[in-house]
């Protein structure tokens, strides 16, 4: 098992244990790694990754594993995740076109309840498209 995070690239660091008498002995600082199963909605499968606790919190903040991979820089990713990111980018457009009920879908802008003056407004593009029956995003 490699002691490196698949998402952030965090690995072991070296340093010293320092005693009260100021004696120094070498030691390793290991990252806090966990085996976590992430679900990709675009790929429709689960991915089991070796990630740090900080990476789990970062993915949680973005909302989903797919959204996190779209925004993360490619230089820290493991070679396996670099391939997955490339696949997700190629499949994301087809995913949005096949799921019109998807929230924040830029390909399916609902113009029925919007005044004529706002049809081509940038504000309209940023408004969420909610599935039928949902009136509030926070439900």
Secondary structure, 3 states (H helix, E strand, C coil): CCCCCCCCCCCCEEEEEECCCCCEEEEEECCCEEEEEEEECCCCEEEEEEEEHHHHHHHHHHCCHHHHHHHCCHHHCCHHHHHHHHHHHHHHHHHHHHCCCCCCCCCCCCCCCCCHHHCCCHHHHHCCCCCCCCCCCCC
